[in-house]
Amino acid sequence: MNYQITEEEIQRVESARAQLRMVCGLLTAVGSKADADTPCGPEDLYEFICAQVDTLSAVLDATKQRWKIAIKGSPDGDD
C-alpha cells in the first residue's frame, strides 16, 4: 500500500532518523553514567529515545487516520 504524508511529516521522520543515528553513535561512546568524559548518561538517552518514539508515533497516527478516512470515502470501504 502507498500512503501520502505531508511535507511536515516527512521532515519529522527525517529528523527522527538523523537523531536516532546520532543515538547509535552515542551508545558506542557512553558509559554507565554521565561525567566529564561522557556527553550524557543513560537517563538522558532514554528521554531522547522516548521523544523520538512520540514523534514517529504522531506521524504514523496521522497517516493511519488519513487512511481510515480514505477507506470510508471509497465505494467499497466497509469501515
N, CA, C and O atoms as a GROMACS GRO file, in nm:
protein
  316
    1MET      N    1   0.083  -0.118   0.000
    1MET     CA    2   0.000   0.000   0.000
    1MET      C    3   0.088   0.124   0.000
    1MET      O    4   0.202   0.121   0.045
    2ASN      N    5   0.034   0.230  -0.049
    2ASN     CA    6   0.107   0.355  -0.060
    2ASN      C    7   0.026   0.464   0.009
    2ASN      O    8  -0.088   0.490  -0.030
    3TYR      N    9   0.085   0.528   0.110
    3TYR     CA   10   0.016   0.634   0.184
    3TYR      C   11   0.093   0.765   0.166
    3TYR      O   12   0.215   0.768   0.175
    4GLN      N   13   0.020   0.871   0.143
    4GLN     CA   14   0.082   1.002   0.131
    4GLN      C   15   0.092   1.065   0.269
    4GLN      O   16   0.000   1.053   0.350
    5ILE      N   17   0.204   1.133   0.294
    5ILE     CA   18   0.218   1.209   0.417
    5ILE      C   19   0.257   1.352   0.380
    5ILE      O   20   0.308   1.377   0.271
    6THR      N   21   0.234   1.443   0.472
    6THR     CA   22   0.261   1.584   0.444
    6THR      C   23   0.411   1.611   0.447
    6THR      O   24   0.490   1.530   0.496
    7GLU      N   25   0.448   1.726   0.394
    7GLU     CA   26   0.588   1.768   0.396
    7GLU      C   27   0.639   1.778   0.540
    7GLU      O   28   0.752   1.738   0.569
    8GLU      N   29   0.557   1.831   0.629
    8GLU     CA   30   0.597   1.842   0.770
    8GLU      C   31   0.623   1.705   0.830
    8GLU      O   32   0.719   1.687   0.905
    9GLU      N   33   0.539   1.609   0.798
    9GLU     CA   34   0.558   1.474   0.850
    9GLU      C   35   0.685   1.410   0.795
    9GLU      O   36   0.756   1.340   0.866
   10ILE      N   37   0.713   1.434   0.668
   10ILE     CA   38   0.837   1.383   0.608
   10ILE      C   39   0.957   1.442   0.681
   10ILE      O   40   1.052   1.371   0.713
   11GLN      N   41   0.954   1.572   0.707
   11GLN     CA   42   1.064   1.637   0.777
   11GLN      C   43   1.080   1.581   0.918
   11GLN      O   44   1.192   1.564   0.966
   12ARG      N   45   0.968   1.553   0.985
   12ARG     CA   46   0.974   1.497   1.120
   12ARG      C   47   1.036   1.357   1.119
   12ARG      O   48   1.116   1.324   1.206
   13VAL      N   49   0.999   1.277   1.021
   13VAL     CA   50   1.055   1.142   1.012
   13VAL      C   51   1.204   1.149   0.979
   13VAL      O   52   1.284   1.075   1.037
   14GLU      N   53   1.243   1.236   0.887
   14GLU     CA   54   1.384   1.252   0.852
   14GLU      C   55   1.464   1.301   0.971
   14GLU      O   56   1.576   1.255   0.993
   15SER      N   57   1.409   1.393   1.047
   15SER     CA   58   1.477   1.444   1.167
   15SER      C   59   1.493   1.333   1.270
   15SER      O   60   1.600   1.317   1.329
   16ALA      N   61   1.388   1.257   1.290
   16ALA     CA   62   1.396   1.146   1.385
   16ALA      C   63   1.501   1.044   1.342
   16ALA      O   64   1.577   0.994   1.425
   17ARG      N   65   1.505   1.015   1.214
   17ARG     CA   66   1.604   0.920   1.163
   17ARG      C   67   1.746   0.970   1.190
   17ARG      O   68   1.831   0.894   1.236
   18ALA      N   69   1.772   1.097   1.162
   18ALA     CA   70   1.904   1.154   1.186
   18ALA      C   71   1.939   1.151   1.334
   18ALA      O   72   2.053   1.121   1.371
   19GLN      N   73   1.843   1.181   1.418
   19GLN     CA   74   1.868   1.182   1.562
   19GLN      C   75   1.892   1.040   1.614
   19GLN      O   76   1.976   1.020   1.702
   20LEU      N   77   1.819   0.944   1.562
   20LEU     CA   78   1.842   0.807   1.605
   20LEU      C   79   1.978   0.756   1.559
   20LEU      O   80   2.041   0.675   1.628
   21ARG      N   81   2.024   0.801   1.445
   21ARG     CA   82   2.161   0.768   1.402
   21ARG      C   83   2.261   0.825   1.500
   21ARG      O   84   2.362   0.761   1.531
   22MET      N   85   2.234   0.946   1.549
   22MET     CA   86   2.321   1.007   1.648
   22MET      C   87   2.323   0.924   1.776
   22MET      O   88   2.428   0.908   1.838
   23VAL      N   89   2.207   0.872   1.815
   23VAL     CA   90   2.199   0.789   1.934
   23VAL      C   91   2.286   0.665   1.918
   23VAL      O   92   2.354   0.624   2.012
   24CYS      N   93   2.283   0.606   1.800
   24CYS     CA   94   2.368   0.489   1.776
   24CYS      C   95   2.514   0.523   1.801
   24CYS      O   96   2.588   0.444   1.860
   25GLY      N   97   2.554   0.639   1.756
   25GLY     CA   98   2.692   0.683   1.780
   25GLY      C   99   2.720   0.706   1.928
   25GLY      O  100   2.826   0.670   1.978
   26LEU      N  101   2.624   0.767   1.998
   26LEU     CA  102   2.642   0.792   2.140
   26LEU      C  103   2.647   0.662   2.221
   26LEU      O  104   2.724   0.651   2.317
   27LEU      N  105   2.567   0.566   2.182
   27LEU     CA  106   2.563   0.441   2.256
   27LEU      C  107   2.697   0.368   2.252
   27LEU      O  108   2.728   0.290   2.342
   28THR      N  109   2.774   0.393   2.151
   28THR     CA  110   2.905   0.329   2.144
   28THR      C  111   3.007   0.400   2.232
   28THR      O  112   3.112   0.344   2.263
   29ALA      N  113   2.978   0.524   2.273
   29ALA     CA  114   3.074   0.603   2.348
   29ALA      C  115   3.036   0.625   2.494
   29ALA      O  116   3.122   0.660   2.575
   30VAL      N  117   2.909   0.606   2.530
   30VAL     CA  118   2.862   0.641   2.664
   30VAL      C  119   2.879   0.524   2.759
   30VAL      O  120   2.849   0.409   2.726
   31GLY      N  121   2.929   0.556   2.878
   31GLY     CA  122   2.943   0.455   2.982
   31GLY      C  123   2.817   0.441   3.063
   31GLY      O  124   2.708   0.470   3.014
   32SER      N  125   2.829   0.398   3.186
   32SER     CA  126   2.711   0.374   3.270
   32SER      C  127   2.656   0.499   3.335
   32SER      O  128   2.544   0.497   3.385
   33LYS      N  129   2.731   0.608   3.335
   33LYS     CA  130   2.679   0.733   3.390
   33LYS      C  131   2.750   0.852   3.326
   33LYS      O  132   2.861   0.839   3.274
   34ALA      N  133   2.684   0.965   3.330
   34ALA     CA  134   2.742   1.086   3.271
   34ALA      C  135   2.848   1.142   3.366
   34ALA      O  136   2.829   1.146   3.487
   35ASP      N  137   2.957   1.183   3.309
   35ASP     CA  138   3.062   1.252   3.384
   35ASP      C  139   3.136   1.343   3.287
   35ASP      O  140   3.088   1.368   3.177
   36ALA      N  141   3.251   1.391   3.325
   36ALA     CA  142   3.323   1.485   3.240
   36ALA      C  143   3.367   1.422   3.108
   36ALA      O  144   3.387   1.492   3.009
   37ASP      N  145   3.382   1.289   3.106
   37ASP     CA  146   3.430   1.223   2.985
   37ASP      C  147   3.319   1.178   2.890
   37ASP      O  148   3.347   1.143   2.775
   38THR      N  149   3.194   1.178   2.935
   38THR     CA  150   3.083   1.133   2.850
   38THR      C  151   2.983   1.246   2.831
   38THR      O  152   2.959   1.323   2.924
   39PRO      N  153   2.924   1.257   2.714
   39PRO     CA  154   2.832   1.367   2.685
   39PRO      C  155   2.699   1.358   2.759
   39PRO      O  156   2.637   1.461   2.785
   40CYS      N  157   2.654   1.238   2.793
   40CYS     CA  158   2.526   1.223   2.861
   40CYS      C  159   2.517   1.083   2.922
   40CYS      O  160   2.595   0.993   2.889
   41GLY      N  161   2.421   1.066   3.010
   41GLY     CA  162   2.402   0.938   3.075
   41GLY      C  163   2.287   0.860   3.016
   41GLY      O  164   2.217   0.909   2.927
   42PRO      N  165   2.266   0.739   3.065
   42PRO     CA  166   2.157   0.655   3.014
   42PRO      C  167   2.020   0.719   3.030
   42PRO      O  168   1.934   0.702   2.944
   43GLU      N  169   1.997   0.791   3.138
   43GLU     CA  170   1.868   0.856   3.158
   43GLU      C  171   1.841   0.959   3.049
   43GLU      O  172   1.729   0.971   3.000
   44ASP      N  173   1.945   1.032   3.011
   44ASP     CA  174   1.932   1.130   2.904
   44ASP      C  175   1.898   1.063   2.771
   44ASP      O  176   1.813   1.109   2.696
   45LEU      N  177   1.966   0.953   2.744
   45LEU     CA  178   1.939   0.881   2.620
   45LEU      C  179   1.798   0.823   2.621
   45LEU      O  180   1.730   0.822   2.518
   46TYR      N  181   1.753   0.774   2.737
   46TYR     CA  182   1.618   0.720   2.748
   46TYR      C  183   1.514   0.828   2.715
   46TYR      O  184   1.421   0.802   2.639
   47GLU      N  185   1.529   0.946   2.772
   47GLU     CA  186   1.435   1.055   2.745
   47GLU      C  187   1.438   1.094   2.597
   47GLU      O  188   1.334   1.120   2.537
   48PHE      N  189   1.556   1.097   2.541
   48PHE     CA  190   1.570   1.132   2.400
   48PHE      C  191   1.499   1.030   2.311
   48PHE      O  192   1.424   1.067   2.221
   49ILE      N  193   1.522   0.903   2.338
   49ILE     CA  194   1.460   0.799   2.257
   49ILE      C  195   1.308   0.801   2.272
   49ILE      O  196   1.236   0.783   2.175
   50CYS      N  197   1.260   0.823   2.394
   50CYS     CA  198   1.115   0.833   2.414
   50CYS      C  199   1.055   0.948   2.333
   50CYS      O  200   0.947   0.933   2.277
   51ALA      N  201   1.124   1.060   2.325
   51ALA     CA  202   1.075   1.173   2.245
   51ALA      C  203   1.069   1.135   2.098
   51ALA      O  204   0.976   1.176   2.027
   52GLN      N  205   1.166   1.059   2.051
   52GLN     CA  206   1.166   1.018   1.911
   52GLN      C  207   1.053   0.918   1.883
   52GLN      O  208   0.991   0.923   1.777
   53VAL      N  209   1.028   0.831   1.977
   53VAL     CA  210   0.916   0.738   1.963
   53VAL      C  211   0.786   0.816   1.952
   53VAL      O  212   0.700   0.784   1.870
   54ASP      N  213   0.770   0.918   2.036
   54ASP     CA  214   0.648   1.002   2.031
   54ASP      C  215   0.634   1.070   1.896
   54ASP      O  216   0.524   1.077   1.841
   55THR      N  217   0.744   1.120   1.841
   55THR     CA  218   0.742   1.187   1.711
   55THR      C  219   0.699   1.090   1.601
   55THR      O  220   0.611   1.121   1.520
   56LEU      N  221   0.762   0.975   1.599
   56LEU     CA  222   0.728   0.877   1.496
   56LEU      C  223   0.585   0.826   1.513
   56LEU      O  224   0.516   0.801   1.415
   57SER      N  225   0.541   0.811   1.637
   57SER     CA  226   0.404   0.768   1.662
   57SER      C  227   0.304   0.870   1.610
   57SER      O  228   0.201   0.832   1.553
   58ALA      N  229   0.332   0.997   1.628
   58ALA     CA  230   0.243   1.102   1.579
   58ALA      C  231   0.231   1.098   1.427
   58ALA      O  232   0.122   1.114   1.372
   59VAL      N  233   0.342   1.076   1.360
   59VAL     CA  234   0.340   1.066   1.214
   59VAL      C  235   0.258   0.945   1.170
   59VAL      O  236   0.175   0.954   1.080
   60LEU      N  237   0.282   0.832   1.234
   60LEU     CA  238   0.210   0.711   1.198
   60LEU      C  239   0.061   0.724   1.228
   60LEU      O  240  -0.022   0.680   1.149
   61ASP      N  241   0.026   0.783   1.341
   61ASP     CA  242  -0.115   0.802   1.376
   61ASP      C  243  -0.185   0.891   1.273
   61ASP      O  244  -0.298   0.862   1.234
   62ALA      N  245  -0.119   0.997   1.230
   62ALA     CA  246  -0.178   1.086   1.130
   62ALA      C  247  -0.198   1.013   0.998
   62ALA      O  248  -0.300   1.030   0.931
   63THR      N  249  -0.101   0.932   0.961
   63THR     CA  250  -0.111   0.856   0.836
   63THR      C  251  -0.224   0.755   0.844
   63THR      O  252  -0.300   0.740   0.749
   64LYS      N  253  -0.234   0.685   0.956
   64LYS     CA  254  -0.341   0.587   0.974
   64LYS      C  255  -0.478   0.654   0.973
   64LYS      O  256  -0.574   0.599   0.918
   65GLN      N  257  -0.489   0.771   1.032
   65GLN     CA  258  -0.616   0.844   1.035
   65GLN      C  259  -0.658   0.882   0.894
   65GLN      O  260  -0.775   0.866   0.858
   66ARG      N  261  -0.565   0.931   0.814
   66ARG     CA  262  -0.597   0.966   0.675
   66ARG      C  263  -0.636   0.841   0.596
   66ARG      O  264  -0.725   0.847   0.510
   67TRP      N  265  -0.571   0.730   0.624
   67TRP     CA  266  -0.604   0.605   0.556
   67TRP      C  267  -0.748   0.563   0.589
   67TRP      O  268  -0.823   0.523   0.500
   68LYS      N  269  -0.785   0.572   0.718
   68LYS     CA  270  -0.922   0.536   0.758
   68LYS      C  271  -1.024   0.626   0.689
   68LYS      O  272  -1.129   0.578   0.645
   69ILE      N  273  -0.996   0.754   0.679
   69ILE     CA  274  -1.086   0.848   0.612
   69ILE      C  275  -1.096   0.812   0.464
   69ILE      O  276  -1.205   0.815   0.407
   70ALA      N  277  -0.985   0.777   0.402
   70ALA     CA  278  -0.985   0.741   0.261
   70ALA      C  279  -1.066   0.614   0.237
   70ALA      O  280  -1.138   0.603   0.138
   71ILE      N  281  -1.054   0.517   0.327
   71ILE     CA  282  -1.129   0.392   0.314
   71ILE      C  283  -1.278   0.418   0.327
   71ILE      O  284  -1.358   0.363   0.251
   72LYS      N  285  -1.317   0.501   0.423
   72LYS     CA  286  -1.459   0.532   0.441
   72LYS      C  287  -1.516   0.603   0.319
   72LYS      O  288  -1.634   0.588   0.287
   73GLY      N  289  -1.432   0.679   0.250
   73GLY     CA  290  -1.479   0.753   0.136
   73GLY      C  291  -1.479   0.671   0.007
   73GLY      O  292  -1.535   0.714  -0.093
   74SER      N  293  -1.416   0.552   0.009
   74SER     CA  294  -1.411   0.471  -0.113
   74SER      C  295  -1.540   0.392  -0.131
   74SER      O  296  -1.606   0.359  -0.033
   75PRO      N  297  -1.577   0.361  -0.254
   75PRO     CA  298  -1.703   0.291  -0.279
   75PRO      C  299  -1.712   0.153  -0.213
   75PRO      O  300  -1.821   0.110  -0.176
   76ASP      N  301  -1.598   0.083  -0.198
   76ASP     CA  302  -1.602  -0.050  -0.140
   76ASP      C  303  -1.552  -0.052   0.004
   76ASP      O  304  -1.525  -0.159   0.058
   77GLY      N  305  -1.538   0.064   0.068
   77GLY     CA  306  -1.492   0.072   0.207
   77GLY      C  307  -1.598   0.016   0.300
   77GLY      O  308  -1.715   0.052   0.290
   78ASP      N  309  -1.556  -0.073   0.391
   78ASP     CA  310  -1.653  -0.133   0.483
   78ASP      C  311  -1.636  -0.085   0.626
   78ASP      O  312  -1.699  -0.141   0.716
   79ASP      N  313  -1.556   0.016   0.650
   79ASP     CA  314  -1.541   0.072   0.785
   79ASP      C  315  -1.641   0.183   0.806
   79ASP      O  316  -1.645   0.243   0.913
   0.00000   0.00000   0.00000
